[in-house]
Amino acid sequence: MTTNKKAFTMRMRYENFQKIKYISEQNKRSIAMQIEFLIEQCISDYEKNTGIINLAKELNFKDDNID
């Protein structure tokens, strides 16, 4: 199965990890999916306040190079 998701390592304080773990269990999500959900909420809020981020323009984004 092909995915367009970028894998990366994330470090966080132990207490924050435990809280995210608790929240993800309450929402019946994996920790990774809970973090992705929160990131998507953050991006949505940011774009509501500042406008849509145009990746091609702002970051010279290419679909085959997600770095």
N, CA, C and O atoms as a Maestro MAE file, in Angstrom:
{
 s_m_m2io_version
 :::
 2.0.0
}

f_m_ct {
 s_m_title
 :::
 protein
 m_atom[268] {
  # First column is atom index #
  i_m_mmod_type
  r_m_x_coord
  r_m_y_coord
  r_m_z_coord
  i_m_residue_number
  s_m_chain_name
  s_m_pdb_residue_name
  s_m_pdb_atom_name
  i_m_atomic_number
  :::
  1 25 0.844 -1.171 0.000 1 A "MET " " N  " 7
  2 3 0.000 0.000 0.000 1 A "MET " " CA " 6
  3 2 0.894 1.240 0.000 1 A "MET " " C  " 6
  4 15 1.766 1.382 0.857 1 A "MET " " O  " 8
  5 25 0.673 2.128 -0.958 2 A "THR " " N  " 7
  6 3 1.435 3.358 -1.071 2 A "THR " " CA " 6
  7 2 0.792 4.448 -0.228 2 A "THR " " C  " 6
  8 15 -0.432 4.568 -0.168 2 A "THR " " O  " 8
  9 25 1.637 5.239 0.421 3 A "THR " " N  " 7
  10 3 1.133 6.348 1.225 3 A "THR " " CA " 6
  11 2 1.944 7.594 0.924 3 A "THR " " C  " 6
  12 15 3.113 7.506 0.549 3 A "THR " " O  " 8
  13 25 1.329 8.746 1.089 4 A "ASN " " N  " 7
  14 3 2.049 9.994 0.881 4 A "ASN " " CA " 6
  15 2 2.427 10.629 2.215 4 A "ASN " " C  " 6
  16 15 2.666 11.834 2.285 4 A "ASN " " O  " 8
  17 25 2.479 9.836 3.254 5 A "LYS " " N  " 7
  18 3 2.816 10.348 4.577 5 A "LYS " " CA " 6
  19 2 4.323 10.311 4.781 5 A "LYS " " C  " 6
  20 15 4.992 9.350 4.401 5 A "LYS " " O  " 8
  21 25 4.839 11.360 5.381 6 A "LYS " " N  " 7
  22 3 6.262 11.483 5.676 6 A "LYS " " CA " 6
  23 2 6.541 10.948 7.075 6 A "LYS " " C  " 6
  24 15 5.923 11.394 8.041 6 A "LYS " " O  " 8
  25 25 7.451 10.013 7.192 7 A "ALA " " N  " 7
  26 3 7.845 9.477 8.497 7 A "ALA " " CA " 6
  27 2 8.937 10.361 9.086 7 A "ALA " " C  " 6
  28 15 9.836 10.808 8.374 7 A "ALA " " O  " 8
  29 25 8.853 10.610 10.394 8 A "PHE " " N  " 7
  30 3 9.890 11.375 11.074 8 A "PHE " " CA " 6
  31 2 9.870 11.031 12.555 8 A "PHE " " C  " 6
  32 15 8.893 10.480 13.062 8 A "PHE " " O  " 8
  33 25 10.947 11.357 13.236 9 A "THR " " N  " 7
  34 3 11.050 11.117 14.668 9 A "THR " " CA " 6
  35 2 10.640 12.376 15.408 9 A "THR " " C  " 6
  36 15 10.987 13.487 15.008 9 A "THR " " O  " 8
  37 25 9.908 12.195 16.475 10 A "MET " " N  " 7
  38 3 9.449 13.335 17.267 10 A "MET " " CA " 6
  39 2 9.820 13.099 18.722 10 A "MET " " C  " 6
  40 15 9.645 12.001 19.249 10 A "MET " " O  " 8
  41 25 10.325 14.121 19.351 11 A "ARG " " N  " 7
  42 3 10.637 14.047 20.780 11 A "ARG " " CA " 6
  43 2 9.733 15.021 21.512 11 A "ARG " " C  " 6
  44 15 9.471 16.121 21.027 11 A "ARG " " O  " 8
  45 25 9.258 14.616 22.679 12 A "MET " " N  " 7
  46 3 8.426 15.501 23.490 12 A "MET " " CA " 6
  47 2 8.616 15.162 24.956 12 A "MET " " C  " 6
  48 15 9.127 14.098 25.305 12 A "MET " " O  " 8
  49 25 8.202 16.071 25.792 13 A "ARG " " N  " 7
  50 3 8.281 15.819 27.225 13 A "ARG " " CA " 6
  51 2 7.417 14.610 27.580 13 A "ARG " " C  " 6
  52 15 6.369 14.380 26.977 13 A "ARG " " O  " 8
  53 25 7.873 13.850 28.562 14 A "TYR " " N  " 7
  54 3 7.178 12.640 28.994 14 A "TYR " " CA " 6
  55 2 5.727 12.938 29.376 14 A "TYR " " C  " 6
  56 15 4.819 12.201 28.994 14 A "TYR " " O  " 8
  57 25 5.513 14.014 30.128 15 A "GLU " " N  " 7
  58 3 4.157 14.362 30.567 15 A "GLU " " CA " 6
  59 2 3.242 14.635 29.375 15 A "GLU " " C  " 6
  60 15 2.091 14.199 29.364 15 A "GLU " " O  " 8
  61 25 3.748 15.353 28.374 16 A "ASN " " N  " 7
  62 3 2.940 15.613 27.176 16 A "ASN " " CA " 6
  63 2 2.615 14.320 26.439 16 A "ASN " " C  " 6
  64 15 1.502 14.143 25.943 16 A "ASN " " O  " 8
  65 25 3.594 13.414 26.369 17 A "PHE " " N  " 7
  66 3 3.346 12.127 25.714 17 A "PHE " " CA " 6
  67 2 2.240 11.363 26.426 17 A "PHE " " C  " 6
  68 15 1.344 10.817 25.783 17 A "PHE " " O  " 8
  69 25 2.301 11.324 27.745 18 A "GLN " " N  " 7
  70 3 1.284 10.605 28.510 18 A "GLN " " CA " 6
  71 2 -0.100 11.229 28.312 18 A "GLN " " C  " 6
  72 15 -1.100 10.515 28.234 18 A "GLN " " O  " 8
  73 25 -0.156 12.550 28.232 19 A "LYS " " N  " 7
  74 3 -1.442 13.221 28.020 19 A "LYS " " CA " 6
  75 2 -1.984 12.949 26.623 19 A "LYS " " C  " 6
  76 15 -3.178 12.699 26.460 19 A "LYS " " O  " 8
  77 25 -1.114 12.997 25.609 20 A "ILE " " N  " 7
  78 3 -1.549 12.680 24.241 20 A "ILE " " CA " 6
  79 2 -1.998 11.225 24.164 20 A "ILE " " C  " 6
  80 15 -2.985 10.910 23.498 20 A "ILE " " O  " 8
  81 25 -1.282 10.350 24.836 21 A "LYS " " N  " 7
  82 3 -1.676 8.937 24.868 21 A "LYS " " CA " 6
  83 2 -3.068 8.792 25.471 21 A "LYS " " C  " 6
  84 15 -3.902 8.065 24.932 21 A "LYS " " O  " 8
  85 25 -3.327 9.473 26.581 22 A "TYR " " N  " 7
  86 3 -4.640 9.425 27.231 22 A "TYR " " CA " 6
  87 2 -5.726 9.952 26.285 22 A "TYR " " C  " 6
  88 15 -6.768 9.319 26.118 22 A "TYR " " O  " 8
  89 25 -5.478 11.105 25.673 23 A "ILE " " N  " 7
  90 3 -6.464 11.704 24.763 23 A "ILE " " CA " 6
  91 2 -6.725 10.775 23.583 23 A "ILE " " C  " 6
  92 15 -7.874 10.588 23.182 23 A "ILE " " O  " 8
  93 25 -5.669 10.193 23.027 24 A "SER " " N  " 7
  94 3 -5.849 9.303 21.872 24 A "SER " " CA " 6
  95 2 -6.673 8.072 22.242 24 A "SER " " C  " 6
  96 15 -7.485 7.604 21.445 24 A "SER " " O  " 8
  97 25 -6.467 7.557 23.435 25 A "GLU " " N  " 7
  98 3 -7.273 6.414 23.887 25 A "GLU " " CA " 6
  99 2 -8.739 6.809 24.043 25 A "GLU " " C  " 6
  100 15 -9.625 6.038 23.675 25 A "GLU " " O  " 8
  101 25 -9.007 7.992 24.581 26 A "GLN " " N  " 7
  102 3 -10.381 8.468 24.733 26 A "GLN " " CA " 6
  103 2 -11.062 8.634 23.374 26 A "GLN " " C  " 6
  104 15 -12.262 8.394 23.238 26 A "GLN " " O  " 8
  105 25 -10.281 9.047 22.369 27 A "ASN " " N  " 7
  106 3 -10.816 9.276 21.026 27 A "ASN " " CA " 6
  107 2 -10.713 8.052 20.121 27 A "ASN " " C  " 6
  108 15 -11.053 8.115 18.940 27 A "ASN " " O  " 8
  109 25 -10.238 6.926 20.687 28 A "LYS " " N  " 7
  110 3 -10.085 5.679 19.935 28 A "LYS " " CA " 6
  111 2 -9.222 5.876 18.680 28 A "LYS " " C  " 6
  112 15 -9.543 5.394 17.593 28 A "LYS " " O  " 8
  113 25 -8.114 6.605 18.876 29 A "ARG " " N  " 7
  114 3 -7.141 6.835 17.812 29 A "ARG " " CA " 6
  115 2 -5.788 6.331 18.290 29 A "ARG " " C  " 6
  116 15 -5.541 6.207 19.489 29 A "ARG " " O  " 8
  117 25 -4.920 6.045 17.332 30 A "SER " " N  " 7
  118 3 -3.528 5.784 17.695 30 A "SER " " CA " 6
  119 2 -2.906 7.120 18.108 30 A "SER " " C  " 6
  120 15 -3.442 8.187 17.809 30 A "SER " " O  " 8
  121 25 -1.784 7.044 18.788 31 A "ILE " " N  " 7
  122 3 -1.094 8.277 19.179 31 A "ILE " " CA " 6
  123 2 -0.709 9.067 17.931 31 A "ILE " " C  " 6
  124 15 -0.880 10.286 17.891 31 A "ILE " " O  " 8
  125 25 -0.195 8.386 16.922 32 A "ALA " " N  " 7
  126 3 0.203 9.061 15.683 32 A "ALA " " CA " 6
  127 2 -0.983 9.760 15.023 32 A "ALA " " C  " 6
  128 15 -0.858 10.892 14.557 32 A "ALA " " O  " 8
  129 25 -2.131 9.087 14.981 33 A "MET " " N  " 7
  130 3 -3.310 9.700 14.358 33 A "MET " " CA " 6
  131 2 -3.831 10.869 15.190 33 A "MET " " C  " 6
  132 15 -4.338 11.842 14.632 33 A "MET " " O  " 8
  133 25 -3.714 10.790 16.506 34 A "GLN " " N  " 7
  134 3 -4.135 11.900 17.356 34 A "GLN " " CA " 6
  135 2 -3.237 13.112 17.122 34 A "GLN " " C  " 6
  136 15 -3.725 14.238 17.018 34 A "GLN " " O  " 8
  137 25 -1.935 12.886 17.039 35 A "ILE " " N  " 7
  138 3 -1.008 13.988 16.774 35 A "ILE " " CA " 6
  139 2 -1.278 14.584 15.403 35 A "ILE " " C  " 6
  140 15 -1.284 15.805 15.251 35 A "ILE " " O  " 8
  141 25 -1.502 13.734 14.395 36 A "GLU " " N  " 7
  142 3 -1.809 14.237 13.052 36 A "GLU " " CA " 6
  143 2 -3.103 15.054 13.064 36 A "GLU " " C  " 6
  144 15 -3.174 16.100 12.419 36 A "GLU " " O  " 8
  145 25 -4.120 14.594 13.785 37 A "PHE " " N  " 7
  146 3 -5.379 15.324 13.913 37 A "PHE " " CA " 6
  147 2 -5.135 16.709 14.516 37 A "PHE " " C  " 6
  148 15 -5.665 17.704 14.021 37 A "PHE " " O  " 8
  149 25 -4.339 16.776 15.577 38 A "LEU " " N  " 7
  150 3 -4.050 18.054 16.228 38 A "LEU " " CA " 6
  151 2 -3.264 18.986 15.310 38 A "LEU " " C  " 6
  152 15 -3.506 20.193 15.294 38 A "LEU " " O  " 8
  153 25 -2.330 18.434 14.554 39 A "ILE " " N  " 7
  154 3 -1.574 19.245 13.594 39 A "ILE " " CA " 6
  155 2 -2.503 19.801 12.522 39 A "ILE " " C  " 6
  156 15 -2.398 20.971 12.153 39 A "ILE " " O  " 8
  157 25 -3.415 18.965 12.019 40 A "GLU " " N  " 7
  158 3 -4.368 19.426 11.002 40 A "GLU " " CA " 6
  159 2 -5.265 20.529 11.550 40 A "GLU " " C  " 6
  160 15 -5.589 21.474 10.831 40 A "GLU " " O  " 8
  161 25 -5.670 20.421 12.816 41 A "GLN " " N  " 7
  162 3 -6.459 21.488 13.444 41 A "GLN " " CA " 6
  163 2 -5.653 22.778 13.516 41 A "GLN " " C  " 6
  164 15 -6.175 23.856 13.233 41 A "GLN " " O  " 8
  165 25 -4.394 22.670 13.888 42 A "CYS " " N  " 7
  166 3 -3.518 23.834 13.988 42 A "CYS " " CA " 6
  167 2 -3.349 24.507 12.624 42 A "CYS " " C  " 6
  168 15 -3.424 25.732 12.525 42 A "CYS " " O  " 8
  169 25 -3.124 23.721 11.584 43 A "ILE " " N  " 7
  170 3 -2.978 24.262 10.234 43 A "ILE " " CA " 6
  171 2 -4.263 24.947 9.798 43 A "ILE " " C  " 6
  172 15 -4.224 26.039 9.231 43 A "ILE " " O  " 8
  173 25 -5.396 24.316 10.058 44 A "SER " " N  " 7
  174 3 -6.690 24.893 9.696 44 A "SER " " CA " 6
  175 2 -6.907 26.234 10.396 44 A "SER " " C  " 6
  176 15 -7.327 27.203 9.763 44 A "SER " " O  " 8
  177 25 -6.624 26.294 11.687 45 A "ASP " " N  " 7
  178 3 -6.763 27.546 12.439 45 A "ASP " " CA " 6
  179 2 -5.827 28.620 11.888 45 A "ASP " " C  " 6
  180 15 -6.226 29.774 11.732 45 A "ASP " " O  " 8
  181 25 -4.598 28.246 11.596 46 A "TYR " " N  " 7
  182 3 -3.617 29.186 11.055 46 A "TYR " " CA " 6
  183 2 -4.105 29.755 9.729 46 A "TYR " " C  " 6
  184 15 -4.051 30.964 9.505 46 A "TYR " " O  " 8
  185 25 -4.586 28.863 8.841 47 A "GLU " " N  " 7
  186 3 -5.035 29.309 7.527 47 A "GLU " " CA " 6
  187 2 -6.304 30.154 7.611 47 A "GLU " " C  " 6
  188 15 -6.503 31.039 6.778 47 A "GLU " " O  " 8
  189 25 -7.156 29.905 8.587 48 A "LYS " " N  " 7
  190 3 -8.339 30.751 8.779 48 A "LYS " " CA " 6
  191 2 -7.928 32.171 9.139 48 A "LYS " " C  " 6
  192 15 -8.577 33.132 8.728 48 A "LYS " " O  " 8
  193 25 -6.853 32.304 9.905 49 A "ASN " " N  " 7
  194 3 -6.398 33.616 10.363 49 A "ASN " " CA " 6
  195 2 -5.492 34.329 9.373 49 A "ASN " " C  " 6
  196 15 -5.482 35.559 9.326 49 A "ASN " " O  " 8
  197 25 -4.734 33.583 8.583 50 A "THR " " N  " 7
  198 3 -3.721 34.216 7.734 50 A "THR " " CA " 6
  199 2 -3.891 33.947 6.247 50 A "THR " " C  " 6
  200 15 -3.217 34.571 5.428 50 A "THR " " O  " 8
  201 25 -4.777 33.033 5.886 51 A "GLY " " N  " 7
  202 3 -4.958 32.659 4.488 51 A "GLY " " CA " 6
  203 2 -4.312 31.314 4.195 51 A "GLY " " C  " 6
  204 15 -3.451 30.835 4.934 51 A "GLY " " O  " 8
  205 25 -4.751 30.727 3.104 52 A "ILE " " N  " 7
  206 3 -4.273 29.404 2.702 52 A "ILE " " CA " 6
  207 2 -2.775 29.462 2.390 52 A "ILE " " C  " 6
  208 15 -2.304 30.392 1.735 52 A "ILE " " O  " 8
  209 25 -2.046 28.474 2.860 53 A "ILE " " N  " 7
  210 3 -0.619 28.372 2.571 53 A "ILE " " CA " 6
  211 2 -0.466 27.759 1.184 53 A "ILE " " C  " 6
  212 15 -0.903 26.632 0.950 53 A "ILE " " O  " 8
  213 25 0.142 28.487 0.276 54 A "ASN " " N  " 7
  214 3 0.391 28.000 -1.080 54 A "ASN " " CA " 6
  215 2 1.780 27.366 -1.093 54 A "ASN " " C  " 6
  216 15 2.783 28.067 -1.231 54 A "ASN " " O  " 8
  217 25 1.840 26.049 -0.951 55 A "LEU " " N  " 7
  218 3 3.126 25.361 -0.838 55 A "LEU " " CA " 6
  219 2 4.003 25.550 -2.066 55 A "LEU " " C  " 6
  220 15 5.209 25.759 -1.934 55 A "LEU " " O  " 8
  221 25 3.423 25.482 -3.249 56 A "ALA " " N  " 7
  222 3 4.206 25.628 -4.470 56 A "ALA " " CA " 6
  223 2 4.890 26.992 -4.503 56 A "ALA " " C  " 6
  224 15 6.039 27.099 -4.932 56 A "ALA " " O  " 8
  225 25 4.202 28.018 -4.062 57 A "LYS " " N  " 7
  226 3 4.746 29.378 -4.076 57 A "LYS " " CA " 6
  227 2 5.684 29.621 -2.903 57 A "LYS " " C  " 6
  228 15 6.795 30.116 -3.095 57 A "LYS " " O  " 8
  229 25 5.260 29.282 -1.703 58 A "GLU " " N  " 7
  230 3 6.000 29.629 -0.496 58 A "GLU " " CA " 6
  231 2 7.217 28.744 -0.237 58 A "GLU " " C  " 6
  232 15 8.228 29.220 0.280 58 A "GLU " " O  " 8
  233 25 7.131 27.482 -0.583 59 A "LEU " " N  " 7
  234 3 8.186 26.543 -0.203 59 A "LEU " " CA " 6
  235 2 8.830 25.834 -1.384 59 A "LEU " " C  " 6
  236 15 9.622 24.911 -1.193 59 A "LEU " " O  " 8
  237 25 8.500 26.252 -2.601 60 A "ASN " " N  " 7
  238 3 8.987 25.562 -3.793 60 A "ASN " " CA " 6
  239 2 8.714 24.065 -3.666 60 A "ASN " " C  " 6
  240 15 9.594 23.234 -3.892 60 A "ASN " " O  " 8
  241 25 7.474 23.745 -3.301 61 A "PHE " " N  " 7
  242 3 7.033 22.387 -2.980 61 A "PHE " " CA " 6
  243 2 6.878 21.546 -4.232 61 A "PHE " " C  " 6
  244 15 6.350 22.004 -5.245 61 A "PHE " " O  " 8
  245 25 7.347 20.301 -4.148 62 A "LYS " " N  " 7
  246 3 7.143 19.318 -5.206 62 A "LYS " " CA " 6
  247 2 6.557 18.078 -4.564 62 A "LYS " " C  " 6
  248 15 7.049 17.631 -3.527 62 A "LYS " " O  " 8
  249 25 5.510 17.508 -5.160 63 A "ASP " " N  " 7
  250 3 4.830 16.343 -4.588 63 A "ASP " " CA " 6
  251 2 5.759 15.160 -4.351 63 A "ASP " " C  " 6
  252 15 5.562 14.400 -3.403 63 A "ASP " " O  " 8
  253 25 6.770 14.995 -5.202 64 A "ASP " " N  " 7
  254 3 7.642 13.833 -5.061 64 A "ASP " " CA " 6
  255 2 8.806 14.071 -4.101 64 A "ASP " " C  " 6
  256 15 9.641 13.189 -3.905 64 A "ASP " " O  " 8
  257 25 8.863 15.253 -3.507 65 A "ASN " " N  " 7
  258 3 9.964 15.582 -2.599 65 A "ASN " " CA " 6
  259 2 9.408 16.185 -1.316 65 A "ASN " " C  " 6
  260 15 9.460 17.400 -1.122 65 A "ASN " " O  " 8
  261 25 8.880 15.340 -0.446 66 A "ILE " " N  " 7
  262 3 8.258 15.808 0.793 66 A "ILE " " CA " 6
  263 2 9.310 15.800 1.893 66 A "ILE " " C  " 6
  264 15 9.382 14.856 2.679 66 A "ILE " " O  " 8
  265 25 10.116 16.835 1.949 67 A "ASP " " N  " 7
  266 3 11.157 16.935 2.981 67 A "ASP " " CA " 6
  267 2 10.951 18.129 3.809 67 A "ASP " " C  " 6
  268 15 11.727 18.383 4.730 67 A "ASP " " O  " 8
  :::
 }
 m_bond[267] {
  # First column is bond index #
  i_m_from
  i_m_to
  i_m_order
  :::
  1 1 2 1
  2 2 3 1
  3 3 4 2
  4 3 5 1
  5 5 6 1
  6 6 7 1
  7 7 8 2
  8 7 9 1
  9 9 10 1
  10 10 11 1
  11 11 12 2
  12 11 13 1
  13 13 14 1
  14 14 15 1
  15 15 16 2
  16 15 17 1
  17 17 18 1
  18 18 19 1
  19 19 20 2
  20 19 21 1
  21 21 22 1
  22 22 23 1
  23 23 24 2
  24 23 25 1
  25 25 26 1
  26 26 27 1
  27 27 28 2
  28 27 29 1
  29 29 30 1
  30 30 31 1
  31 31 32 2
  32 31 33 1
  33 33 34 1
  34 34 35 1
  35 35 36 2
  36 35 37 1
  37 37 38 1
  38 38 39 1
  39 39 40 2
  40 39 41 1
  41 41 42 1
  42 42 43 1
  43 43 44 2
  44 43 45 1
  45 45 46 1
  46 46 47 1
  47 47 48 2
  48 47 49 1
  49 49 50 1
  50 50 51 1
  51 51 52 2
  52 51 53 1
  53 53 54 1
  54 54 55 1
  55 55 56 2
  56 55 57 1
  57 57 58 1
  58 58 59 1
  59 59 60 2
  60 59 61 1
  61 61 62 1
  62 62 63 1
  63 63 64 2
  64 63 65 1
  65 65 66 1
  66 66 67 1
  67 67 68 2
  68 67 69 1
  69 69 70 1
  70 70 71 1
  71 71 72 2
  72 71 73 1
  73 73 74 1
  74 74 75 1
  75 75 76 2
  76 75 77 1
  77 77 78 1
  78 78 79 1
  79 79 80 2
  80 79 81 1
  81 81 82 1
  82 82 83 1
  83 83 84 2
  84 83 85 1
  85 85 86 1
  86 86 87 1
  87 87 88 2
  88 87 89 1
  89 89 90 1
  90 90 91 1
  91 91 92 2
  92 91 93 1
  93 93 94 1
  94 94 95 1
  95 95 96 2
  96 95 97 1
  97 97 98 1
  98 98 99 1
  99 99 100 2
  100 99 101 1
  101 101 102 1
  102 102 103 1
  103 103 104 2
  104 103 105 1
  105 105 106 1
  106 106 107 1
  107 107 108 2
  108 107 109 1
  109 109 110 1
  110 110 111 1
  111 111 112 2
  112 111 113 1
  113 113 114 1
  114 114 115 1
  115 115 116 2
  116 115 117 1
  117 117 118 1
  118 118 119 1
  119 119 120 2
  120 119 121 1
  121 121 122 1
  122 122 123 1
  123 123 124 2
  124 123 125 1
  125 125 126 1
  126 126 127 1
  127 127 128 2
  128 127 129 1
  129 129 130 1
  130 130 131 1
  131 131 132 2
  132 131 133 1
  133 133 134 1
  134 134 135 1
  135 135 136 2
  136 135 137 1
  137 137 138 1
  138 138 139 1
  139 139 140 2
  140 139 141 1
  141 141 142 1
  142 142 143 1
  143 143 144 2
  144 143 145 1
  145 145 146 1
  146 146 147 1
  147 147 148 2
  148 147 149 1
  149 149 150 1
  150 150 151 1
  151 151 152 2
  152 151 153 1
  153 153 154 1
  154 154 155 1
  155 155 156 2
  156 155 157 1
  157 157 158 1
  158 158 159 1
  159 159 160 2
  160 159 161 1
  161 161 162 1
  162 162 163 1
  163 163 164 2
  164 163 165 1
  165 165 166 1
  166 166 167 1
  167 167 168 2
  168 167 169 1
  169 169 170 1
  170 170 171 1
  171 171 172 2
  172 171 173 1
  173 173 174 1
  174 174 175 1
  175 175 176 2
  176 175 177 1
  177 177 178 1
  178 178 179 1
  179 179 180 2
  180 179 181 1
  181 181 182 1
  182 182 183 1
  183 183 184 2
  184 183 185 1
  185 185 186 1
  186 186 187 1
  187 187 188 2
  188 187 189 1
  189 189 190 1
  190 190 191 1
  191 191 192 2
  192 191 193 1
  193 193 194 1
  194 194 195 1
  195 195 196 2
  196 195 197 1
  197 197 198 1
  198 198 199 1
  199 199 200 2
  200 199 201 1
  201 201 202 1
  202 202 203 1
  203 203 204 2
  204 203 205 1
  205 205 206 1
  206 206 207 1
  207 207 208 2
  208 207 209 1
  209 209 210 1
  210 210 211 1
  211 211 212 2
  212 211 213 1
  213 213 214 1
  214 214 215 1
  215 215 216 2
  216 215 217 1
  217 217 218 1
  218 218 219 1
  219 219 220 2
  220 219 221 1
  221 221 222 1
  222 222 223 1
  223 223 224 2
  224 223 225 1
  225 225 226 1
  226 226 227 1
  227 227 228 2
  228 227 229 1
  229 229 230 1
  230 230 231 1
  231 231 232 2
  232 231 233 1
  233 233 234 1
  234 234 235 1
  235 235 236 2
  236 235 237 1
  237 237 238 1
  238 238 239 1
  239 239 240 2
  240 239 241 1
  241 241 242 1
  242 242 243 1
  243 243 244 2
  244 243 245 1
  245 245 246 1
  246 246 247 1
  247 247 248 2
  248 247 249 1
  249 249 250 1
  250 250 251 1
  251 251 252 2
  252 251 253 1
  253 253 254 1
  254 254 255 1
  255 255 256 2
  256 255 257 1
  257 257 258 1
  258 258 259 1
  259 259 260 2
  260 259 261 1
  261 261 262 1
  262 262 263 1
  263 263 264 2
  264 263 265 1
  265 265 266 1
  266 266 267 1
  267 267 268 2
  :::
 }
}
